[in-house]
Amino acid sequence: MNWKLTFLAFCMSAVSQAQKGSSRTSSYSQEFKDNYNILKQTGSLGPYTDRRSHGISREPPESCTVDQVILYHRHGERYPEDMTGNKIKQTLHKIKAYNSSFDGGDLAFLKTWTYWMEDDCLMNQETSSGPYSGHLDALRRGAEYKQRYNHLFDQNTTYPIFTSGYQRVLETARKFGEGFFSANYTTNAAVNILSEDASAGANSLTPQCYKNADADKKKLAEAMMNPPHPIGKAASRLNSQYPGLNLTTADAFTLTSLAALELNARPTSPWIDVFTSDEWAAFNYGLDRMYFYGFGPGGITGRMIGSNFVNATLRALLNPASTNKLLFNFAHDSDIVPVVTAFDIIDFEKELPQDRIIFDRNFQLVDIVPMGGHITIERLDCGSQDYPKGKYVRMILNEAVVPIKDCQSGPGFSCPLKKFAARYSNMTSYSKGCEVPSTYPQSFTAWWNYNKTSEYNYQKTPVSCGLGQL
């Protein structure tokens, strides 16, 4: 027994001496615990967050300069769209009609809480209040990109800003432009509005598929009607706290959506704490499944639709003399997911099953298209002694460098431009794959044939109630 006590005393003495010789405060935390952040559980509905990265520097690799930038940006944080907004109103009406009090329990806050969108005219619109405001998000991103890419700006050049024909997308494009061009916004920026109508064919930032679209819509509908099981538990828990409330699984899903969307206009939402971390994980997965099958790698049309932007990107990267150095584009999440799918830079899953959650999945909307989500393509001009001198391509998704899974031999894990081009050389054209009617435009030409005036830079008339597509 004595030797054990002696050994223990020796160990304690050694630890004590070590502590005396070094700081008790470590430089880096060793705790990761549950790695939980509510903003990473809101899918495509909540405020912008940077993508969880691989730790690769966002700055250009040593001895490289960026000589061209192509940005494809989702609109900023918004109020609910018509369909979701109406569902929220219906569920809140059910709660308001409850014939008992909400004293105590998870919904006790309802005695003082007010719905942040009492005016239906705000539906579909971008938010302008709160720390996660859509207008603020776009303005800030524009200013950050000006600082990052200021060397590509020429005060004697007019730069086009391309936006799809939807009010909130247009507002994002304008705010980004104001942030980037600042005092030069009127003189150096030219907003171009590209129609979202199907007749725009390939000359669109929101192309549609005229073949197999119904099959993907069916998969999307099935995913929407079958949220993961834990969402149903939330409804049961609330019903047990408030007998007669009679919330359904669909109601619980709607209220979870409400919580995520409230953050787009307010600093916080009391609805967030109504749901457990397990239920938020299920909600997030449910949204991922919808987009995976409706617009992404789990569907038929996503890759074909995305090929339109991919092929235009190749043309721009390979023909710098005839293409602007700054190409800023704005659309919706349902347009960017197909593009990320078509670029095929990430190993996405083959399936996302309904009966269980794939926790380590690569397809997560919150890292692909949160509100204000964006993909940035940089062409690099590199002269390092460690790599062949020449042009390289780097992909950045929500400010995180994403090495292309099978092409990362360049500086900073970039891809040589020639290999990048070869990677997509056999991609089926969008017009052929989606069977675009012959009377519609068959190729994307907007980047090379555009308006050079400031005619659409500002809103000249009041925005109509609930205005969406222009």
Backbone hydrogen bonds, N-H to C=O, Kabsch-Sander energy under -0.5 kcal/mol:
donor,donor_aa,acceptor,acceptor_aa,energy
5,L,1,M,-1.9
6,T,2,N,-2.5
7,F,3,W,-2.4
8,L,4,K,-2.4
9,A,5,L,-2.3
10,F,6,T,-2.1
11,C,7,F,-2.3
12,M,8,L,-2.4
13,S,9,A,-2.1
14,A,10,F,-2.3
15,V,11,C,-2.4
16,S,12,M,-2.2
17,Q,13,S,-2.5
18,A,14,A,-2.2
19,Q,15,V,-2.3
20,K,16,S,-1.8
21,G,17,Q,-1.3
22,S,19,Q,-1.0
26,S,24,R,-0.6
32,F,30,Q,-0.5
35,N,32,F,-2.2
40,K,37,N,-2.2
41,Q,38,I,-2.0
45,L,42,T,-2.3
46,G,42,T,-0.8
51,R,398,N,-2.1
53,S,51,R,-0.5
54,H,401,V,-0.5
64,C,61,P,-2.0
65,T,381,D,-1.9
67,D,65,T,-0.5
67,D,379,R,-2.6
68,Q,379,R,-0.9
69,V,325,K,-2.9
70,I,377,I,-2.3
71,L,327,L,-3.1
72,Y,375,I,-2.4
73,H,329,N,-2.9
74,R,373,G,-3.5
75,H,331,A,-1.5
79,Y,125,Q,-2.9
85,G,81,E,-3.4
86,N,82,D,-2.6
87,K,83,M,-1.8
88,I,84,T,-2.5
89,K,85,G,-2.1
90,Q,86,N,-2.1
91,T,87,K,-2.4
92,L,88,I,-2.8
93,H,89,K,-2.0
94,K,90,Q,-1.9
95,I,91,T,-2.1
96,K,92,L,-2.8
97,A,93,H,-1.8
98,Y,95,I,-1.3
108,A,105,G,-1.3
110,L,107,L,-1.9
111,K,108,A,-1.4
112,T,109,F,-2.0
113,W,109,F,-1.8
120,D,118,E,-0.7
122,L,119,D,-1.9
123,M,120,D,-1.8
124,N,80,P,-2.2
125,Q,122,L,-2.1
127,T,77,E,-2.2
133,S,130,G,-1.4
135,H,127,T,-2.1
137,D,133,S,-2.5
138,A,134,G,-2.2
139,L,135,H,-2.4
140,R,136,L,-2.6
141,R,137,D,-2.3
142,G,138,A,-2.4
143,A,139,L,-2.0
144,E,140,R,-2.5
145,Y,141,R,-2.5
146,K,142,G,-1.9
147,Q,143,A,-1.9
148,R,144,E,-1.8
149,Y,145,Y,-3.0
150,N,146,K,-0.7
152,L,149,Y,-2.0
153,F,150,N,-1.6
157,T,154,D,-2.2
159,Y,157,T,-0.5
159,Y,188,N,-3.6
161,I,190,A,-2.3
162,F,328,F,-2.9
163,T,192,N,-2.8
164,S,330,F,-1.9
165,G,194,L,-1.9
166,Y,164,S,-2.2
167,Q,468,G,-2.8
170,L,166,Y,-2.8
171,E,167,Q,-2.3
172,T,168,R,-1.9
173,A,169,V,-2.4
174,R,170,L,-2.4
175,K,171,E,-2.6
176,F,172,T,-2.7
177,G,173,A,-2.4
178,E,174,R,-2.6
179,G,175,K,-2.2
180,F,176,F,-2.8
181,F,177,G,-3.0
182,S,177,G,-0.5
182,S,178,E,-1.3
184,N,181,F,-2.8
185,Y,182,S,-2.0
188,N,184,N,-3.1
189,A,185,Y,-1.2
190,A,159,Y,-2.3
192,N,161,I,-3.5
194,L,163,T,-3.3
194,L,192,N,-0.6
195,S,193,I,-0.5
200,A,197,D,-2.1
201,G,198,A,-1.9
202,A,441,P,-2.7
203,N,200,A,-1.7
204,S,202,A,-1.9
210,Y,434,C,-1.6
216,D,212,N,-1.3
217,K,213,A,-2.1
218,K,214,D,-2.0
219,K,215,A,-1.8
220,L,216,D,-2.4
221,A,217,K,-2.4
222,E,218,K,-2.3
223,A,219,K,-2.0
224,M,220,L,-2.1
225,M,221,A,-1.8
226,N,222,E,-0.6
226,N,223,A,-0.6
231,I,228,P,-1.7
232,G,229,H,-1.5
233,K,229,H,-1.0
234,A,230,P,-1.2
235,A,231,I,-1.3
236,S,232,G,-2.0
237,R,233,K,-2.5
238,L,234,A,-2.2
239,N,235,A,-2.4
240,S,236,S,-1.9
241,Q,237,R,-1.5
242,Y,238,L,-2.0
245,L,242,Y,-2.1
252,A,248,T,-2.2
253,F,249,T,-2.2
254,T,250,A,-2.2
255,L,251,D,-2.5
256,T,252,A,-1.9
257,S,253,F,-2.0
258,L,254,T,-2.3
259,A,255,L,-1.9
260,A,256,T,-1.9
261,L,257,S,-2.7
262,E,258,L,-2.4
263,L,259,A,-0.9
263,L,260,A,-0.5
264,N,261,L,-1.4
265,A,262,E,-1.6
266,R,262,E,-2.0
272,I,269,S,-1.3
273,D,270,P,-0.6
274,V,271,W,-1.2
275,F,271,W,-0.6
275,F,272,I,-1.0
280,W,276,T,-2.2
281,A,277,S,-2.1
282,A,278,D,-1.9
283,F,279,E,-2.4
284,N,280,W,-2.7
285,Y,281,A,-2.0
286,G,282,A,-2.4
287,L,283,F,-2.0
288,D,284,N,-2.0
289,R,285,Y,-2.4
290,M,286,G,-1.6
291,Y,287,L,-1.9
292,F,288,D,-2.6
293,Y,289,R,-2.0
294,G,290,M,-2.2
295,F,291,Y,-2.3
296,G,291,Y,-1.8
298,G,292,F,-2.1
299,G,292,F,-0.6
299,G,296,G,-1.7
305,I,301,T,-2.7
306,G,302,G,-2.5
307,S,303,R,-1.2
308,N,305,I,-1.4
309,F,306,G,-0.6
310,V,306,G,-1.9
311,N,307,S,-2.7
312,A,308,N,-1.4
313,T,309,F,-2.4
314,L,310,V,-2.2
315,R,311,N,-2.0
316,A,312,A,-2.1
317,L,313,T,-2.7
318,L,314,L,-2.2
319,N,315,R,-0.9
322,S,319,N,-1.0
323,T,320,P,-1.0
327,L,69,V,-2.4
327,L,325,K,-0.5
328,F,160,P,-0.8
328,F,326,L,-0.5
329,N,71,L,-1.7
330,F,162,F,-1.7
331,A,73,H,-2.3
335,D,332,H,-1.1
336,I,332,H,-1.5
337,V,333,D,-2.4
339,V,335,D,-0.8
340,V,336,I,-2.6
341,T,337,V,-2.2
342,A,338,P,-2.5
343,F,339,V,-2.4
344,D,340,V,-1.0
345,I,340,V,-0.6
348,F,346,I,-1.5
359,F,357,I,-1.1
361,R,358,I,-1.1
364,Q,362,N,-1.3
367,D,364,Q,-1.8
368,I,364,Q,-0.7
368,I,365,L,-1.3
369,V,365,L,-2.5
371,M,46,G,-1.6
372,G,75,H,-2.3
373,G,370,P,-2.7
375,I,72,Y,-2.3
376,T,396,I,-3.3
377,I,70,I,-2.9
378,E,376,T,-0.6
378,E,394,R,-2.7
379,R,68,Q,-2.4
380,L,378,E,-0.6
380,L,392,Y,-3.5
381,D,65,T,-3.0
382,C,380,L,-0.6
382,C,390,G,-2.8
383,G,63,S,-2.0
387,Y,384,S,-0.7
390,G,382,C,-2.0
392,Y,380,L,-2.2
393,V,415,C,-3.0
394,R,378,E,-2.5
396,I,376,T,-2.7
397,L,400,A,-2.6
398,N,374,H,-2.7
398,N,396,I,-0.6
400,A,397,L,-1.3
402,V,395,M,-2.7
404,I,407,C,-0.6
405,K,345,I,-1.1
407,C,404,I,-1.6
410,G,414,S,-3.1
413,F,410,G,-1.5
414,S,411,P,-1.1
415,C,393,V,-2.7
417,L,391,K,-2.3
420,F,416,P,-2.6
421,A,417,L,-2.7
422,A,418,K,-2.2
423,R,419,K,-2.0
424,Y,420,F,-0.8
424,Y,421,A,-0.8
425,S,422,A,-1.0
427,M,424,Y,-1.6
433,G,429,S,-2.9
434,C,430,Y,-2.8
435,E,432,K,-0.7
436,V,431,S,-2.2
440,Y,437,P,-2.2
445,T,443,S,-0.7
448,W,445,T,-1.9
449,N,445,T,-0.9
449,N,446,A,-0.6
457,N,454,S,-1.6
460,K,458,Y,-0.6
466,G,121,C,-2.0
467,L,464,S,-2.0
470,L,165,G,-2.7
